[in-house]
Amino acid sequence: MRVTEKVFQYIRKLVGESPYKAYKDVDSALNQVYFIKIKEKRVDGKLVITNPHKPEQKKKVKQIEALVEPDHIYPLIRWSG
């Protein structure tokens, strides 16, 4: 959203100062943590998942396998900009 400087000052006055200070912008260096592969669908409805190894990743992420409920799995929307 783009606003004029005058409108921005009004918004800032309404919202006030934030107690949080940002130190870094969006960083996708560890996106591999969120990419999963469903290895197995069990009869009890749970899923066996893993975070597959991606050789193009700059940072190494420990590969794990876990048992999760399918209600906790959501599609990841990738940024393309």
C-alpha positions as CSV (number, residue, x, y, z in Angstrom):
1,M,0.0,0.0,0.0
2,R,1.3,3.4,-0.9
3,V,0.3,6.6,1.0
4,T,1.5,10.2,1.0
5,E,3.8,11.4,3.7
6,K,0.9,13.3,5.3
7,V,-1.3,10.2,5.5
8,F,1.7,8.2,6.8
9,Q,2.1,10.7,9.7
10,Y,-1.6,10.3,10.6
11,I,-1.3,6.5,10.6
12,R,1.8,6.7,12.7
13,K,0.1,8.9,15.2
14,L,-2.9,6.5,15.4
15,V,-0.8,3.3,15.7
16,G,2.0,4.7,17.8
17,E,5.5,3.3,18.2
18,S,6.1,-0.4,18.1
19,P,8.0,-2.0,21.0
20,Y,9.6,-4.3,18.4
21,K,12.6,-3.4,16.3
22,A,13.2,-5.2,13.0
23,Y,16.8,-6.3,12.3
24,K,16.4,-8.2,9.1
25,D,14.1,-8.3,6.2
26,V,12.4,-11.5,4.8
27,D,15.0,-14.2,4.6
28,S,14.5,-17.5,2.7
29,A,17.8,-19.0,3.7
30,L,16.1,-21.7,5.9
31,N,13.1,-22.4,3.7
32,Q,14.1,-26.0,3.7
33,V,12.9,-26.3,7.2
34,Y,9.3,-25.8,5.9
35,F,9.5,-28.0,2.8
36,I,8.3,-31.5,3.7
37,K,7.8,-34.8,1.9
38,I,5.0,-37.1,3.0
39,K,6.6,-40.5,3.2
40,E,3.6,-42.5,4.4
41,K,-0.1,-42.1,5.3
42,R,-0.8,-44.4,8.2
43,V,-4.1,-46.2,8.8
44,D,-4.6,-44.1,12.0
45,G,-4.7,-41.0,9.7
46,K,-1.3,-39.6,10.8
47,L,1.5,-38.8,8.3
48,V,5.1,-39.7,8.4
49,I,7.0,-36.7,7.0
50,T,10.6,-35.7,6.3
51,N,12.3,-32.6,5.2
52,P,14.1,-33.7,2.0
53,H,17.7,-32.8,1.4
54,K,18.2,-30.0,-1.1
55,P,21.7,-29.8,-2.4
56,E,21.2,-26.2,-3.7
57,Q,20.6,-24.9,-0.1
58,K,23.3,-22.7,1.2
59,K,22.7,-23.6,4.8
60,K,22.7,-27.2,6.0
61,V,19.6,-28.4,7.7
62,K,19.4,-31.6,9.7
63,Q,17.2,-34.1,8.0
64,I,14.5,-35.5,10.3
65,E,11.5,-37.8,10.1
66,A,8.4,-37.1,12.2
67,L,4.9,-38.3,12.8
68,V,2.3,-35.5,12.5
69,E,-1.5,-35.1,12.2
70,P,-2.6,-34.0,8.7
71,D,-4.4,-31.0,10.2
72,H,-1.0,-29.4,10.8
73,I,0.2,-29.6,7.2
74,Y,-0.5,-26.5,5.0
75,P,0.7,-25.6,1.5
76,L,3.7,-23.3,1.5
77,I,3.2,-20.2,-0.7
78,R,6.4,-19.4,-2.4
79,W,7.5,-15.8,-3.1
80,S,8.3,-15.0,-6.7
81,G,9.7,-11.5,-6.9
